[in-house]
Amino acid sequence: MRTKTTASSTRRFATVLSAGVILATSGCFALFSLDGYGPPAEATDGSSDADAKADVGVVAADATPPGRTVFVTSQTFNGDLGTRNGGDMKCQSAAMAAGLPGTYRAWLSEDGASVVDRLVTDAGPLRLVNGAMVASSSADLAKNGPRAGIALDEKGQKRGGGGCEDGGLTAWTGTGPKGVAPATSGMDCARWRTNGSQTGLAGLVGSTDDSWTSACQRPCGQQAALYCIQQ
């Protein structure tokens, strides 16, 4: 009888001990989970590391200001442009024909009205159609001139070369250095409305010094290109 009682007690002890081990083990796993040592929690919104990186990439790309395009027209014109607005229209037509987006204005001044006052000055850098940097802004172009000569047309074709007296390509500007109209009047082909005997100031295409905008006085009946700047 003593032996039977002892065996029964032993079985009850073993059962209690087993339950204690199970509870202790469960408690350890719970502690690991609470302390952050367990497996990582599953994402609840369906996102992933790749999605997060993609989002960062989009933000970084959007933070980069896009460049604006500047070109010299492939077509040349006499000094009767139909006023400065007519010059703008010629730039816009050239850009549209080449598939270039945006709104364009011609680099043209007239007596008492400087081109620097009619351009958007803080809308980002100016680049040739191949991406080469011309200036950090329209204001920078007016103040310091082009870093790269404006010698690509709207189609990306090379233009320019030569000087004023040897057949070099020029562009009507009516504009002196710093983007302002010259102090001397009569350099704008009668406000860009005549192809007669009057004269207009032109720049030398491809130049990077002041002659890019102020190089030659041309009879208004001669042909010259236009510089066009996206706004």
QUIZIRA-V186733 format. One record per run of one state. SS is the DSSP state (alpha for helix, beta for strand, coil for the rest). FROM is the first residue (numbers start at 0). LEN is the number of residues. If there is no record, write none. Layout:
# QUIZIRA-V186733
ss=SS from=FROM len=LEN
ss=SS from=FROM len=LEN
This chain:
# QUIZIRA-V186733
ss=coil from=0 len=1
ss=alpha from=1 len=33
ss=coil from=34 len=14
ss=alpha from=48 len=14
ss=coil from=62 len=5
ss=beta from=67 len=5
ss=coil from=72 len=4
ss=beta from=76 len=1
ss=coil from=77 len=2
ss=beta from=79 len=1
ss=coil from=80 len=2
ss=alpha from=82 len=15
ss=coil from=97 len=6
ss=beta from=103 len=3
ss=coil from=106 len=3
ss=beta from=109 len=1
ss=coil from=110 len=2
ss=beta from=112 len=1
ss=coil from=113 len=1
ss=alpha from=114 len=3
ss=coil from=117 len=8
ss=beta from=125 len=2
ss=coil from=127 len=5
ss=beta from=132 len=3
ss=coil from=135 len=2
ss=alpha from=137 len=7
ss=coil from=144 len=7
ss=beta from=151 len=1
ss=coil from=152 len=5
ss=beta from=157 len=1
ss=coil from=158 len=11
ss=beta from=169 len=3
ss=coil from=172 len=4
ss=alpha from=176 len=3
ss=coil from=179 len=8
ss=beta from=187 len=1
ss=alpha from=188 len=4
ss=beta from=192 len=1
ss=coil from=193 len=5
ss=beta from=198 len=6
ss=coil from=204 len=5
ss=alpha from=209 len=3
ss=coil from=212 len=3
ss=beta from=215 len=4
ss=coil from=219 len=4
ss=beta from=223 len=7
ss=coil from=230 len=1
